């Protein structure tokens, strides 16, 4: 029986195209229905054309449909993939620019800290609306969320519904591939256990053919070309003893060590070759520029670009195949509310842990305990994120302030009164998206 996959936020053009390509590499899905949905009609039309081009190149018989109607898109879906941006770049920019006025220099701003929390607060009610439609229209569907901020959104949704919602991020497998390259082995030769929270998980063990690979990594990071690639993460590895997931740009804003002074930003945050954070709000500038260039770039690809048909590294297609394709079990790292999966992280907090998907569902693998010093870092993050989730559930601006008050980077450069003023300014700026709050005054 052919399956239906629904893409909510299909205007994420390259990502949608690549996820479709991956699905079509499995025999069980080559005759599937691909339902694309977005609120941006122009981007949706481009998404449909791009996906059709992939289908045609693959020789599959999949049917491509597009709609602006979310309920139509979700009806009878087997798999749902969510990749949305609530409010767009012009709203997101205030998440970066208001903290900058107060000395909080943010690079990416989509995961945690003041910018990530407000992105979450804008996105949460929309995501819940999507899930309420899923409950009615396709209650047995498997929902895979790629929208950031991952941990807060997943914790919020999993606390509100019994629908199968799992959060996915490519940082674990992407970092593992990078580390394999550094130590000179193939990615499939590297075995690891990685756990923590999204964008702040650590490789608790790292092995090659059963032998500890961390000594090889310690030697590798001494090489100048490697040291120059990920300065923030390598500095964390040197002092913490475990390598973190997610890029130097992201990691630089999750703690108090790298962005609280101009000299530290210059030293750690402007010269990485793997992903150069550059000046503050690097990604914001990239996205603003992309608003002017995406249409031409995508049109060029539609007309003459190469269609890549080999399966990529994203988890989604493999998960669907394990659950209702040919049932090949698939191990990956998922974002789930903690039910004893990590012993020293609060119950109910969203953690990122090893799991396996098979015909019976998605199951966690093992029980993990973070080293004590990593627990200090990661537990603080998890507690802040859960406070922000509670703020959204209760519509409580005071809890928004309290969550941001303890953000490590914010607290390293601002007084309590300054944080209060900053949060109030951000609440006011986001007022059109926070109608579910009881009040916007703190």
C-alpha positions as CSV (number, residue, x, y, z in Angstrom):
1,X,0.0,0.0,0.0
2,X,1.5,3.3,-1.0
3,X,2.5,5.8,1.6
4,X,1.8,9.5,1.9
5,X,4.4,11.9,3.1
6,X,3.5,15.4,4.0
7,X,6.0,18.3,4.2
8,X,4.9,21.2,6.3
9,X,7.1,24.1,5.4
10,X,8.0,22.7,2.0
11,X,9.3,26.2,1.0
12,X,12.6,25.1,2.7
13,X,13.5,24.3,-0.9
14,X,16.9,22.5,-0.7
15,X,16.0,20.6,2.4
16,X,12.6,19.4,1.0
17,X,14.3,18.4,-2.2
18,X,17.0,16.4,-0.4
19,X,14.5,14.6,1.9
20,X,12.4,13.6,-1.1
21,X,15.5,12.3,-2.9
22,X,16.3,10.2,0.2
23,X,12.8,8.7,0.4
24,X,12.9,7.7,-3.2
25,X,16.0,5.6,-2.6
26,X,13.8,3.0,-0.8
27,X,11.8,0.6,-2.9
28,X,8.9,0.8,-0.5
29,X,8.4,4.5,-1.2
30,X,9.0,4.9,-5.0
31,X,5.2,5.0,-5.6
32,X,4.4,7.2,-2.6
33,X,2.4,10.4,-2.5
34,X,4.5,13.5,-1.8
35,X,2.3,16.3,-0.4
36,X,3.9,19.7,-0.2
37,X,2.5,22.5,2.0
38,X,3.6,26.0,2.7
39,X,2.1,29.4,3.4
40,X,4.3,31.1,0.8
41,X,2.7,30.4,-2.6
42,X,5.7,31.3,-4.7
43,X,8.1,29.1,-2.7
44,X,5.6,26.3,-2.7
45,X,5.4,26.4,-6.5
46,X,9.2,26.3,-6.7
47,X,9.3,23.4,-4.2
48,X,6.8,21.4,-6.4
49,X,8.9,22.0,-9.5
50,X,12.0,21.0,-7.7
51,X,10.6,17.8,-6.2
52,X,9.0,16.8,-9.5
53,X,12.5,17.2,-11.1
54,X,13.9,14.8,-8.5
55,X,11.1,12.3,-9.0
56,X,11.5,12.4,-12.8
57,X,15.3,12.0,-12.6
58,X,14.9,9.0,-10.2
59,X,12.5,7.2,-12.5
60,X,10.1,6.7,-9.5
61,X,6.3,6.8,-9.9
62,X,5.8,9.0,-6.9
63,X,3.0,11.5,-7.2
64,X,3.8,15.2,-6.3
65,X,1.0,17.5,-5.0
66,X,1.1,20.9,-3.5
67,X,-1.4,22.9,-1.4
68,X,-1.7,26.0,0.8
69,X,-4.2,24.1,2.9
70,X,-2.6,22.4,5.9
71,X,-5.6,20.2,6.7
72,X,-5.7,18.9,3.1
73,X,-2.0,18.2,3.3
74,X,-2.2,16.2,6.5
75,X,-5.3,14.1,5.8
76,X,-4.3,10.4,5.9
77,X,-0.6,11.1,6.0
78,X,1.7,8.3,7.2
79,X,4.7,10.5,7.7
80,X,4.9,14.2,8.5
81,X,8.0,16.3,8.2
82,X,8.0,19.8,9.7
83,X,10.5,22.5,8.6
84,X,8.9,25.9,9.3
85,X,10.1,29.4,10.2
86,X,7.4,31.4,12.0
87,X,7.5,35.1,11.4
88,X,10.3,35.1,8.8
89,X,13.7,36.6,8.8
90,X,12.5,40.2,9.3
91,X,11.0,39.2,12.7
92,X,13.9,36.9,13.6
93,X,16.4,39.7,13.1
94,X,15.1,41.4,16.3
95,X,16.0,38.3,18.3
96,X,19.6,39.1,17.3
97,X,19.6,42.9,17.2
98,X,17.9,43.7,20.5
99,X,20.3,41.5,22.6
100,X,23.2,43.1,20.7
101,X,22.1,46.5,22.1
102,X,22.7,45.1,25.5
103,X,26.0,43.6,24.7
104,X,24.8,40.0,24.1
105,X,26.6,39.1,20.9
106,X,24.8,36.2,19.2
107,X,26.0,34.3,16.2
108,X,23.0,32.1,15.1
109,X,20.2,32.6,17.6
110,X,18.0,29.6,16.6
111,X,18.5,27.3,19.6
112,X,18.7,28.8,23.0
113,X,19.5,32.0,24.9
114,X,17.3,35.1,24.4
115,X,17.0,34.7,20.7
116,X,16.3,31.0,20.7
117,X,13.7,31.4,23.5
118,X,11.8,34.0,21.6
119,X,12.0,32.0,18.4
120,X,10.4,29.1,20.4
121,X,7.7,31.3,21.9
122,X,6.7,32.5,18.4
123,X,6.7,29.0,16.9
124,X,5.1,27.0,19.8
125,X,1.5,27.8,19.1
126,X,1.8,27.2,15.4
127,X,3.4,23.8,16.0
128,X,0.7,22.9,18.4
129,X,-1.9,23.8,15.8
130,X,-0.2,21.5,13.4
131,X,-0.2,18.7,15.9
132,X,-3.9,19.2,16.7
133,X,-4.6,18.8,13.0
134,X,-2.5,15.6,13.0
135,X,-4.5,14.3,16.0
136,X,-7.7,14.7,13.9
137,X,-6.6,13.9,10.4
138,X,-3.7,11.4,10.7
139,X,-3.4,10.4,14.3
140,X,-1.2,7.4,13.6
141,X,1.3,9.4,11.5
142,X,4.9,9.6,12.6
143,X,5.9,13.3,12.9
144,X,9.5,14.2,12.5
145,X,10.4,17.7,13.4
146,X,13.4,19.6,12.0
147,X,12.3,23.0,13.2
148,X,14.5,24.9,15.7
149,X,14.7,25.4,18.6
150,X,14.6,21.7,18.7
151,X,14.7,20.8,22.4
152,X,12.1,23.4,23.5
153,X,9.7,22.6,20.7
154,X,9.9,18.8,21.2
155,X,9.5,19.1,25.0
156,X,6.5,21.4,24.5
157,X,4.8,19.2,21.9
158,X,5.5,15.9,23.7
159,X,4.0,17.3,26.8
160,X,0.8,18.3,24.9
161,X,0.0,15.2,22.8
162,X,0.2,11.5,22.4
163,X,1.0,11.8,18.7
164,X,4.4,10.3,17.8
165,X,6.6,13.4,17.6
166,X,10.4,13.0,17.4
167,X,13.0,15.7,16.9
168,X,15.8,15.3,14.5
169,X,19.0,17.2,14.0
170,X,22.0,16.4,11.7
171,X,24.7,17.6,14.2
172,X,25.5,14.2,15.7
173,X,26.1,12.3,12.4
174,X,27.6,15.4,10.8
175,X,30.2,15.9,13.6
176,X,31.0,12.1,13.6
177,X,31.8,12.3,9.9
178,X,34.0,15.3,10.5
179,X,35.9,13.5,13.4
180,X,36.4,10.4,11.3
181,X,38.0,12.5,8.6
182,X,40.3,14.2,11.1
183,X,41.6,10.9,12.5
184,X,41.8,9.3,9.0
185,X,39.1,6.6,9.1
186,X,35.9,6.0,7.2
187,X,32.7,7.3,8.9
188,X,31.4,3.7,9.2
189,X,34.5,2.7,11.1
190,X,33.7,5.1,13.9
191,X,31.5,3.8,16.8
192,X,30.2,6.2,19.4
193,X,27.7,6.9,22.2
194,X,26.5,10.5,22.1
195,X,24.2,12.0,24.6
196,X,23.1,15.3,26.1
197,X,20.7,17.9,24.8
198,X,20.3,19.1,21.2
199,X,23.3,21.1,20.0
200,X,25.0,20.4,23.3
201,X,25.5,16.6,23.4
202,X,28.9,15.0,23.8
203,X,30.6,11.8,22.5
204,X,30.8,9.9,25.8
205,X,32.8,7.3,24.0
206,X,34.5,7.3,20.7
207,X,36.0,4.1,19.2
208,X,37.5,2.7,16.1
209,X,37.4,-1.1,15.7
210,X,36.6,-1.3,19.4
211,X,39.6,0.8,20.5
212,X,39.4,4.2,22.2
213,X,39.7,6.8,19.4
214,X,40.1,9.9,21.7
215,X,43.9,9.6,21.8
216,X,43.8,9.8,18.0
217,X,41.6,12.9,18.2
218,X,43.9,14.6,20.7
219,X,46.7,14.2,18.2
220,X,44.6,15.3,15.3
221,X,43.6,18.6,16.8
222,X,47.3,19.6,17.2
223,X,47.5,19.8,13.4
224,X,47.2,23.4,12.3
225,X,44.7,22.8,9.6
226,X,42.4,20.9,12.0
227,X,42.9,23.4,14.8
228,X,41.9,26.2,12.5
229,X,38.7,24.5,11.5
230,X,36.7,24.4,14.7
231,X,38.4,26.7,17.3
232,X,35.5,26.8,19.8
233,X,34.7,23.1,19.8
234,X,38.4,22.2,19.9
235,X,39.0,24.5,22.9
236,X,36.0,22.9,24.7
237,X,37.4,19.4,23.9
238,X,40.8,20.3,25.3
239,X,39.4,21.5,28.6
240,X,36.3,19.3,29.0
241,X,37.8,16.0,27.6
242,X,34.8,15.2,25.4
243,X,34.0,16.5,22.0
244,X,30.6,18.4,21.6
245,X,28.1,18.2,18.8
246,X,27.2,21.3,16.7
247,X,29.4,23.9,15.1
248,X,31.7,26.4,16.7
249,X,29.3,29.2,15.6
250,X,26.5,27.6,17.6
251,X,28.6,26.5,20.6
252,X,30.2,30.0,21.0
253,X,26.8,31.4,22.1
254,X,25.7,28.6,24.5
255,X,28.2,29.3,27.3
256,X,30.1,32.2,28.9
257,X,33.5,31.5,27.5
258,X,33.8,32.8,24.0
259,X,31.5,35.8,23.2
260,X,31.5,38.1,26.3
261,X,34.4,40.3,25.2
262,X,35.6,41.6,21.8
263,X,39.0,40.1,22.2
264,X,37.5,36.6,22.8
265,X,35.2,37.0,19.8
266,X,38.3,37.9,17.7
267,X,40.3,35.0,19.0
268,X,37.7,32.2,18.9
269,X,34.8,33.4,16.7
270,X,36.1,35.0,13.5
271,X,38.7,32.6,12.0
272,X,37.2,29.1,11.9
273,X,37.4,27.5,8.5
274,X,34.7,24.8,9.0
275,X,32.0,27.4,9.5
276,X,33.2,31.0,10.1
277,X,30.8,32.8,12.6
278,X,32.4,36.1,11.5
279,X,30.8,39.2,13.0
280,X,27.8,39.0,15.2
281,X,24.7,37.5,13.6
282,X,26.5,35.8,10.8
283,X,23.6,33.6,9.9
284,X,21.2,36.5,10.1
285,X,23.2,38.3,7.5
286,X,23.4,35.2,5.4
287,X,19.6,34.8,5.5
288,X,18.9,38.4,4.8
289,X,21.1,38.2,1.7
290,X,19.5,34.9,0.7
291,X,16.1,36.7,0.5
292,X,17.4,38.5,-2.6
293,X,19.1,35.6,-4.2
294,X,17.2,32.4,-3.6
295,X,14.9,32.6,-6.6
296,X,17.7,33.0,-9.1
297,X,19.8,30.3,-7.5
298,X,16.9,27.8,-7.4
299,X,15.8,28.7,-11.0
300,X,19.4,28.0,-12.2
301,X,19.3,24.6,-10.6
302,X,15.8,23.8,-12.0
303,X,17.1,24.7,-15.5
304,X,20.6,23.2,-15.6
305,X,21.7,22.0,-12.1
306,X,22.7,18.4,-11.5
307,X,20.1,16.2,-9.8
308,X,21.9,14.2,-7.1
309,X,20.2,10.9,-6.5
310,X,22.4,9.2,-3.9
311,X,20.9,9.1,-0.4
312,X,22.2,11.7,2.0
313,X,23.0,11.6,5.7
314,X,19.6,12.8,7.1
315,X,17.8,10.4,9.4
316,X,14.2,10.8,8.2
317,X,14.0,8.5,5.2
318,X,15.8,5.7,7.1
319,X,13.4,6.1,10.1
320,X,10.3,5.9,7.9
321,X,11.8,2.8,6.1
322,X,12.4,1.1,9.4
323,X,8.9,1.8,10.7
324,X,6.8,1.1,7.6
325,X,9.1,0.3,4.7
326,X,11.2,-2.8,4.6
327,X,11.6,-2.6,8.4
328,X,15.4,-2.5,8.4
329,X,16.3,-1.4,11.9
330,X,17.9,2.0,12.0
331,X,20.0,3.5,14.9
332,X,20.1,7.3,15.3
333,X,20.0,10.1,17.9
334,X,16.6,11.5,18.7
335,X,15.2,14.3,20.8
336,X,12.8,13.0,23.4
337,X,11.6,14.0,26.9
338,X,13.8,12.3,29.5
339,X,12.3,9.2,31.1
340,X,15.5,8.1,32.9
341,X,17.4,8.0,29.6
342,X,20.1,10.3,31.1
343,X,20.2,9.7,34.8
344,X,21.5,13.1,35.9
345,X,19.3,15.3,33.7
346,X,15.9,16.3,35.0
347,X,12.9,14.0,34.2
348,X,10.8,15.5,31.5
349,X,13.5,17.7,30.0
350,X,14.2,17.1,26.3
351,X,17.4,15.1,25.8
352,X,19.2,13.9,22.7
353,X,20.0,10.2,23.1
354,X,20.7,7.0,21.0
355,X,17.6,5.2,19.8
356,X,16.7,2.6,17.2
357,X,13.7,2.6,14.9
358,X,12.2,-0.7,13.8
359,X,8.8,-2.2,12.9
360,X,7.6,-1.8,16.5
361,X,8.5,1.9,16.9
362,X,11.3,4.1,18.2
363,X,13.1,2.8,21.3
364,X,15.9,4.2,23.4
365,X,19.2,2.4,23.6
366,X,20.8,2.1,27.0
367,X,20.9,4.4,30.0
368,X,23.5,7.2,30.2
369,X,25.1,9.2,32.9
370,X,27.0,12.4,32.0
371,X,30.4,13.0,33.6
372,X,29.9,15.4,36.5
373,X,31.4,18.4,34.9
374,X,29.4,18.0,31.7
375,X,26.3,17.5,33.8
376,X,26.8,21.0,35.2
377,X,26.8,22.5,31.7
378,X,24.1,20.4,30.2
379,X,21.7,20.4,33.2
380,X,21.8,24.1,33.3
381,X,20.8,24.3,29.7
382,X,18.0,21.7,30.2
383,X,16.6,23.5,33.2
384,X,16.5,26.9,31.3
385,X,14.8,25.3,28.4
386,X,12.2,23.6,30.5
387,X,11.5,26.9,32.3
388,X,10.9,28.5,28.8
389,X,8.6,25.6,27.9
390,X,6.6,26.2,31.1
391,X,6.4,29.9,30.2
392,X,4.8,29.0,26.9
393,X,2.3,26.5,28.5
394,X,1.3,29.0,31.2
395,X,1.6,32.2,29.1
396,X,3.8,33.6,31.8
397,X,6.2,36.5,30.8
398,X,7.9,36.3,34.2
399,X,9.2,32.8,33.5
400,X,10.5,34.0,30.1
401,X,12.6,36.6,32.0
402,X,13.7,34.1,34.6
403,X,14.8,31.6,31.9
404,X,16.9,34.3,30.1
405,X,18.2,35.6,33.4
406,X,20.3,32.4,33.8
407,X,21.4,32.1,30.2
408,X,25.3,31.9,30.6
409,X,26.2,34.3,27.8
410,X,23.6,36.9,28.8
411,X,24.5,36.7,32.5
412,X,28.1,37.1,31.7
413,X,27.6,40.6,30.1
414,X,24.4,42.0,31.6
415,X,23.1,43.0,35.0
416,X,19.7,41.7,36.2
417,X,18.1,45.1,35.5
418,X,19.6,45.1,32.0
419,X,18.3,41.6,31.3
420,X,14.8,42.7,32.5
421,X,14.8,45.7,30.1
422,X,16.1,43.5,27.2
423,X,13.4,40.9,27.8
424,X,10.6,43.5,28.0
425,X,11.8,45.0,24.8
426,X,11.7,41.6,23.1
427,X,8.3,40.8,24.5
428,X,7.0,44.1,23.1
429,X,8.5,43.5,19.7
430,X,7.0,40.0,19.5
431,X,3.6,41.0,20.8
432,X,1.8,40.0,17.5
433,X,2.9,36.4,18.0
434,X,2.3,36.2,21.8
435,X,-1.5,36.6,21.9
436,X,-1.6,33.4,23.9
437,X,0.2,35.0,26.8
438,X,-1.8,36.3,29.8
439,X,0.3,39.5,29.8
440,X,3.4,40.9,28.2
441,X,4.6,42.9,31.2
442,X,7.2,41.7,33.6
